Amino acid sequence: MNSSETLHQLQRAVQIEQPDIQKPLFRLFVKNGEYIYARPDDILMVESADHLVKVYLQVDGKVKKTVRPNTLKCFLEQLSGAPFARFGRFCAVNMSRISGGNFHEQSFEFDFKVTIKLSHSLPHHIFSCIGN
């Protein structure tokens, strides 16, 4: 067995996970000059408020609301490749993290742990298609 065959066998036997440097890192304002950095997979939901977007993250089992000066459309373009679905004019949800929704409370549940109440009302058919 030569060295190239040995190297090939080692590569197959040991899967070294490389950090994902292809995904963008977003700087998000929290409060009082505090910022947090997040990747698209960390984002649960995005809501628009004029020319600001509220970005919701899950940190230590709690929801952290951050703000970024951007429109919803432009921010979603920066999240290209991430599994976000836009619902209406005001809301986009990370479909890989959503676990449920409640029409009467106008809220979404993420990772079976945290719930976020919406600022704007969404129609019933959006909630009925979650999980299908």
N, C-alpha and C positions, 0 to 999 in steps of 0.2 A: 504494500500500500504506500503510495507516494504522499507527499505533503499536501497536494491540492485535494486529493480524495479525503484525507483526514480533516482538512479544513471544511470541506463540503459536508461531511458527516457531523462535525461540531455545529455548523450553522443550522442544520436540520434538527439536531437534538436540543439545542439551546435557542430559544426564541428571545432575543433581546428586544425589549420594547423601546422604540425610539420616541422621544417627546414629539408631540404634534406641533411643529413650528409653522405649519401651513395655515392654521386657523388664526384669524386676527385677534388681537387683545384690545379690549375697549376700556378706556378710562372713564369712569362714571362718578359723578358728584353725589356725595351722600349728604353732608351738612357741615357747617362751620369749617370749611376748607379741607374736609376729609374726603378722600377719593378712594375708590376701590377699583381693582382691575378684574375683568372677567372675559372669558371666552364665550362664544355663542352657545355652547352646550350648557353653560352655567345659568343662562337666562331662562326664566320660566315664562314670562309674559311681558309684552310691551304695550303701553297705552299712549295715545297721543293727547297732547294738551297744547293746542296752537302750534308754535314752533319749538316745542319741547317734547321729549318722549320720556315717560316714566318707565324705567326698566326695573323689573322685579326679579330678584335673585334669592336663592335659598342659601342661607349661611347658618350653620350650626342648628339646623332644624327650624329656623325662623325665617320669615320673609323679610328681605331688606329692600326697601324702595329707594331707587337712585334716579337721578335726573341727568339727561344729556340734551344739549341744544341741537336739535335736529328735527326733521319731520319724520313721521312714521314711514313714509315711502322711502326716503333716503336711507334711514336706518336699516330697513329691511333689505335694501340693495346691498348694504355692507355685510349683511349676514348671509350672503349667497352660499348655497349649499347646505345651510342648516335647515332642519325640518320645521319651519315656521309657516303657519296658516293664518292668513289675515281674515278677520271676521268684521265686516263693515268698515266704516271709516276710521274707527278709533282703537281697534284692538288687534293684536297678533299674538298667537300662542305657540309655544314650543310643543309640537305634537308628540315628540318622543318622551316628554315629561308629564303630559296631562293624564290624569287618571279618572276624572269625573267632572260633572258640572251640575249646577242647580239653577233651573230657570227662575223659580220663585224668589230665591235669594240673590239671583244674578251674580253667581260666583263660580269659579273654577277650582278644582282640586288638583294638586300636583304631587306626584310620587307617593300617593296615598297618605301624605303627611300634612301638607300645608294647604290652606284655602285662601284665595284672593278674591275679594269682592270687587266687581267692576264699577267703574265710574259712570259708564254709559250703559243703557239698556240694550240687550240683544234679543232678537226674536227667538221663539220657542224652537224652531227647526234647527237652529245651531246646536242647542243643547241635546236635542234628540239624536243627532248624528254622532255624538261622542261615543266612542267605544265600538262603533260599527265598521 
